[in-house]
Amino acid sequence: MLPEIAQKLDDWVITRHAEARSGGWVQVRPCTIRVLGQTALMEAGVKLALAATKDVDVYADYDHVVEKEFARLLATAGYDLDPVGHEVWMSRETRYTELFEGRFVRVLLAEPEAILLSKALKAPAKNRALLVEYLAKGASERFLQLARKYNLNLEQFL
């Protein structure tokens, strides 16, 4: 879902950029959209029972007009750009993988381990079932390293 939306957004930005250049207006600048939370887990194909969500949490450095178009494109696919998604806590060590790179738009996915750490630290009760399932399947060494660093009590999920 996100690669297709990212392509449409990039095409839209390319058009706006060309119009701005020919009209002598301020041009739309390139942007990076970092996808967080449940949507990133789904896009990464994580093999966990994920709750269906329509909210898309992102950190992004886009112009307001690009944000509005991104929100519109998400809405046409049945999703909502979370207006407070940028407030999601992610560890400084979070790694991002590239999902899409266009001419003006780049979309990255937060690594699953960092997302799960965030869920465990900031909303353990809400995400208990997800974390119990993840730990039962065998947490990655990366997750365990992050959990140790941030003093996550894993026993609350056993």
Secondary structure, DSSP 8 states (H G I E B T S, - for coil): -HHHHHHHHHHHHHHHHHHHHHHT------EEEEEEHHHHHHHTT--S------EEEEEE---HHHHHHHHHHHHHTT-EE-TTGGG----TT--EEEEEE-SSEEEEEE-HHHHHHHHHHH-TTTTHHHHHHHHHH---HHHHHHHHHTT--GGGG-
